[in-house]
Amino acid sequence: MEGADEYMKYRSPLVSRYASKEMAYNFSDRKKFTTWRKLWIYLAKAEKVLGLPITDAQILEMESHEKDIDFAMAAEEERKLRHDVMAHVHTFAHCCPTAAPIIHLGATSCYVGDNTDLIMLRDGFDILLPKLARVIDRLANFAEQYADLPTLGFTHYQPAQLTTVGKRACLWLQDLAMDMRNMQRAHDDLRFRGVKGTTGTQASFLQLFQGNHDNVLIGTDGDFII
């Protein structure tokens, strides 16, 4: 039956029931692997500026194929190579034969893997924060509207002394305001991990730049704001 294989895979109700379309896309394979390709393009541009023999034609070829990912080919390459990043390097290289020698040049897998995770987390916060702000604004209006409306308070699920609907709403607002502050802080504290060489030693970049330590430090400095 068409589509029956969908029920043979793990599915989470956190996505199928509760996630918005934009949030589901944010953590999708499509977003993940197009971001890998964007990072490879940025890497090539930076290496060209620092003096490596990379041409504009190679970069243009990569940019023209940024989004046309052959997921079936990538899966087959991963079965052969047993490495997700190299599988996508080979898949990208297949449609960018001229740029093939410079894709992922000198970088470690964490350059695309970790930095893409950070970008997706940042973008996820950017989706959530405005929505949370709207909830806070609407709840604040609700609290003000019903500031004088009496209602029973509750403690341990038992009726307690009188309070107001507005006061109850303000207690919910306090929690949401704390959530907003914590999420904003987490968003602002995210740092791009930079471009490290294999195993973090930067030795691969030192070799590429023929021992020029200044270029290696400029090109691989971490702790960037995303």
MIZA-510386 format. One record per residue (C-alpha): x, y, z; residue in three letters. Coordinates in pm, whole numbers. Layout:
! MIZA-510386
X->X, Y->Y, Z->Z, type->ALA
...
! end
This chain:
! MIZA-510386
X->0, Y->0, Z->0, type->MET
X->130, Y->343, Z->-92, type->GLU
X->272, Y->523, Z->209, type->GLY
X->252, Y->214, Z->431, type->ALA
X->629, Y->224, Z->492, type->ASP
X->575, Y->548, Z->683, type->GLU
X->422, Y->340, Z->963, type->TYR
X->732, Y->118, Z->977, type->MET
X->949, Y->404, Z->1109, type->LYS
X->976, Y->571, Z->1449, type->TYR
X->757, Y->879, Z->1468, type->ARG
X->728, Y->1125, Z->1752, type->SER
X->402, Y->1296, Z->1848, type->PRO
X->617, Y->1595, Z->1944, type->LEU
X->652, Y->1649, Z->1568, type->VAL
X->342, Y->1493, Z->1413, type->SER
X->94, Y->1649, Z->1659, type->ARG
X->254, Y->1950, Z->1818, type->TYR
X->533, Y->2098, Z->1604, type->ALA
X->462, Y->2389, Z->1374, type->SER
X->547, Y->2353, Z->1008, type->LYS
X->836, Y->2596, Z->1043, type->GLU
X->980, Y->2420, Z->1348, type->MET
X->951, Y->2077, Z->1185, type->ALA
X->1142, Y->2213, Z->886, type->TYR
X->1403, Y->2375, Z->1108, type->ASN
X->1516, Y->2034, Z->1235, type->PHE
X->1464, Y->1851, Z->906, type->SER
X->1725, Y->1675, Z->695, type->ASP
X->1665, Y->1927, Z->420, type->ARG
X->1758, Y->2218, Z->648, type->LYS
X->2049, Y->2025, Z->799, type->LYS
X->2221, Y->1926, Z->479, type->PHE
X->2162, Y->2250, Z->289, type->THR
X->2325, Y->2422, Z->587, type->THR
X->2622, Y->2185, Z->553, type->TRP
X->2655, Y->2299, Z->194, type->ARG
X->2631, Y->2665, Z->290, type->LYS
X->2910, Y->2614, Z->542, type->LEU
X->3127, Y->2447, Z->278, type->TRP
X->3069, Y->2746, Z->50, type->ILE
X->3163, Y->2990, Z->328, type->TYR
X->3475, Y->2782, Z->400, type->LEU
X->3583, Y->2790, Z->36, type->ALA
X->3529, Y->3166, Z->14, type->LYS
X->3734, Y->3226, Z->330, type->ALA
X->4014, Y->3000, Z->211, type->GLU
X->4020, Y->3182, Z->-122, type->LYS
X->4053, Y->3519, Z->55, type->VAL
X->4341, Y->3378, Z->261, type->LEU
X->4527, Y->3277, Z->-52, type->GLY
X->4442, Y->2918, Z->-138, type->LEU
X->4410, Y->2846, Z->-513, type->PRO
X->4030, Y->2838, Z->-522, type->ILE
X->3853, Y->2992, Z->-819, type->THR
X->3535, Y->3194, Z->-850, type->ASP
X->3406, Y->2929, Z->-1090, type->ALA
X->3441, Y->2659, Z->-826, type->GLN
X->3253, Y->2867, Z->-571, type->ILE
X->2983, Y->2957, Z->-825, type->LEU
X->2940, Y->2588, Z->-907, type->GLU
X->2891, Y->2508, Z->-538, type->MET
X->2642, Y->2791, Z->-494, type->GLU
X->2441, Y->2678, Z->-797, type->SER
X->2396, Y->2331, Z->-643, type->HIS
X->2344, Y->2433, Z->-283, type->GLU
X->1987, Y->2302, Z->-259, type->LYS
X->1962, Y->2013, Z->-507, type->ASP
X->2053, Y->1729, Z->-270, type->ILE
X->2024, Y->1371, Z->-391, type->ASP
X->1926, Y->1203, Z->-65, type->PHE
X->1918, Y->856, Z->-223, type->ALA
X->2276, Y->898, Z->-343, type->MET
X->2382, Y->1028, Z->-2, type->ALA
X->2229, Y->723, Z->168, type->ALA
X->2408, Y->491, Z->-73, type->GLU
X->2739, Y->672, Z->-20, type->GLU
X->2696, Y->645, Z->357, type->GLU
X->2637, Y->270, Z->328, type->ARG
X->2965, Y->243, Z->140, type->LYS
X->3174, Y->492, Z->337, type->LEU
X->3023, Y->448, Z->684, type->ARG
X->3057, Y->823, Z->735, type->HIS
X->2774, Y->1073, Z->706, type->ASP
X->2984, Y->1382, Z->635, type->VAL
X->3200, Y->1215, Z->370, type->MET
X->2885, Y->1071, Z->214, type->ALA
X->2751, Y->1422, Z->163, type->HIS
X->3090, Y->1550, Z->49, type->VAL
X->3085, Y->1287, Z->-226, type->HIS
X->2720, Y->1363, Z->-310, type->THR
X->2795, Y->1735, Z->-336, type->PHE
X->3107, Y->1664, Z->-541, type->ALA
X->2903, Y->1454, Z->-786, type->HIS
X->2709, Y->1763, Z->-897, type->CYS
X->3009, Y->1995, Z->-853, type->CYS
X->3294, Y->1810, Z->-1032, type->PRO
X->3507, Y->2122, Z->-1073, type->THR
X->3475, Y->2213, Z->-706, type->ALA
X->3515, Y->1855, Z->-582, type->ALA
X->3880, Y->1899, Z->-468, type->PRO
X->3799, Y->2197, Z->-244, type->ILE
X->3478, Y->2082, Z->-73, type->ILE
X->3540, Y->2050, Z->303, type->HIS
X->3905, Y->2133, Z->241, type->LEU
X->4108, Y->2100, Z->561, type->GLY
X->3802, Y->2088, Z->787, type->ALA
X->3687, Y->1831, Z->1037, type->THR
X->3338, Y->1679, Z->1044, type->SER
X->3247, Y->1891, Z->1346, type->CYS
X->3280, Y->2203, Z->1132, type->TYR
X->2956, Y->2118, Z->956, type->VAL
X->2801, Y->1891, Z->1220, type->GLY
X->2837, Y->2101, Z->1535, type->ASP
X->2798, Y->2438, Z->1368, type->ASN
X->2483, Y->2328, Z->1189, type->THR
X->2338, Y->2207, Z->1520, type->ASP
X->2414, Y->2548, Z->1669, type->LEU
X->2251, Y->2728, Z->1376, type->ILE
X->1940, Y->2510, Z->1402, type->MET
X->1919, Y->2577, Z->1777, type->LEU
X->1951, Y->2950, Z->1714, type->ARG
X->1684, Y->2941, Z->1445, type->ASP
X->1460, Y->2735, Z->1674, type->GLY
X->1491, Y->3001, Z->1943, type->PHE
X->1412, Y->3265, Z->1680, type->ASP
X->1088, Y->3080, Z->1604, type->ILE
X->990, Y->3033, Z->1970, type->LEU
X->1079, Y->3368, Z->2122, type->LEU
X->832, Y->3585, Z->1923, type->PRO
X->554, Y->3332, Z->1988, type->LYS
X->628, Y->3331, Z->2360, type->LEU
X->628, Y->3710, Z->2360, type->ALA
X->281, Y->3710, Z->2200, type->ARG
X->151, Y->3467, Z->2463, type->VAL
X->287, Y->3691, Z->2739, type->ILE
X->131, Y->3999, Z->2583, type->ASP
X->-211, Y->3838, Z->2543, type->ARG
X->-205, Y->3688, Z->2891, type->LEU
X->-108, Y->4026, Z->3036, type->ALA
X->-412, Y->4181, Z->2866, type->ASN
X->-626, Y->3899, Z->3004, type->PHE
X->-489, Y->3957, Z->3356, type->ALA
X->-564, Y->4327, Z->3336, type->GLU
X->-914, Y->4266, Z->3201, type->GLN
X->-1004, Y->4031, Z->3487, type->TYR
X->-797, Y->4193, Z->3760, type->ALA
X->-1104, Y->4240, Z->3985, type->ASP
X->-1295, Y->3920, Z->3908, type->LEU
X->-1307, Y->3706, Z->4225, type->PRO
X->-1225, Y->3336, Z->4210, type->THR
X->-1120, Y->3067, Z->4451, type->LEU
X->-753, Y->2999, Z->4492, type->GLY
X->-636, Y->2640, Z->4522, type->PHE
X->-365, Y->2468, Z->4724, type->THR
X->-290, Y->2097, Z->4693, type->HIS
X->-597, Y->2077, Z->4467, type->TYR
X->-817, Y->2202, Z->4751, type->GLN
X->-1020, Y->2525, Z->4753, type->PRO
X->-842, Y->2801, Z->4942, type->ALA
X->-899, Y->3171, Z->5005, type->GLN
X->-1041, Y->3410, Z->4752, type->LEU
X->-815, Y->3565, Z->4492, type->THR
X->-883, Y->3714, Z->4149, type->THR
X->-862, Y->3572, Z->3800, type->VAL
X->-614, Y->3848, Z->3717, type->GLY
X->-388, Y->3750, Z->4005, type->LYS
X->-396, Y->3385, Z->3898, type->ARG
X->-301, Y->3489, Z->3544, type->ALA
X->-12, Y->3694, Z->3682, type->CYS
X->131, Y->3382, Z->3845, type->LEU
X->130, Y->3210, Z->3506, type->TRP
X->286, Y->3523, Z->3357, type->LEU
X->570, Y->3509, Z->3606, type->GLN
X->663, Y->3158, Z->3492, type->ASP
X->644, Y->3257, Z->3125, type->LEU
X->853, Y->3569, Z->3183, type->ALA
X->1121, Y->3354, Z->3350, type->MET
X->1106, Y->3114, Z->3056, type->ASP
X->1147, Y->3408, Z->2818, type->MET
X->1451, Y->3533, Z->3005, type->ARG
X->1613, Y->3188, Z->3015, type->ASN
X->1549, Y->3125, Z->2645, type->MET
X->1686, Y->3466, Z->2544, type->GLN
X->1997, Y->3408, Z->2753, type->ARG
X->2050, Y->3064, Z->2598, type->ALA
X->2002, Y->3215, Z->2251, type->HIS
X->2249, Y->3496, Z->2316, type->ASP
X->2509, Y->3261, Z->2465, type->ASP
X->2529, Y->3038, Z->2156, type->LEU
X->2872, Y->3060, Z->1997, type->ARG
X->2983, Y->2940, Z->1654, type->PHE
X->3264, Y->2691, Z->1712, type->ARG
X->3478, Y->2824, Z->1428, type->GLY
X->3668, Y->2614, Z->1176, type->VAL
X->3897, Y->2360, Z->1338, type->LYS
X->4130, Y->2122, Z->1163, type->GLY
X->4124, Y->1746, Z->1212, type->THR
X->4097, Y->1651, Z->1582, type->THR
X->4106, Y->2021, Z->1667, type->GLY
X->4483, Y->2059, Z->1622, type->THR
X->4456, Y->2290, Z->1316, type->GLN
X->4744, Y->2090, Z->1167, type->ALA
X->4556, Y->2034, Z->841, type->SER
X->4515, Y->2409, Z->792, type->PHE
X->4879, Y->2470, Z->881, type->LEU
X->4973, Y->2229, Z->604, type->GLN
X->4735, Y->2391, Z->356, type->LEU
X->4878, Y->2735, Z->428, type->PHE
X->5237, Y->2606, Z->414, type->GLN
X->5321, Y->2688, Z->772, type->GLY
X->5165, Y->3036, Z->779, type->ASN
X->5043, Y->3049, Z->1139, type->HIS
X->4878, Y->3391, Z->1094, type->ASP
X->4641, Y->3260, Z->826, type->ASN
X->4560, Y->2954, Z->1034, type->VAL
X->4468, Y->3162, Z->1338, type->LEU
X->4261, Y->3406, Z->1132, type->ILE
X->4080, Y->3129, Z->950, type->GLY
X->4005, Y->2901, Z->1244, type->THR
X->3936, Y->3130, Z->1538, type->ASP
X->3641, Y->3002, Z->1740, type->GLY
X->3389, Y->3161, Z->1978, type->ASP
X->3208, Y->3359, Z->1709, type->PHE
X->2857, Y->3485, Z->1769, type->ILE
X->2634, Y->3299, Z->1525, type->ILE
! end
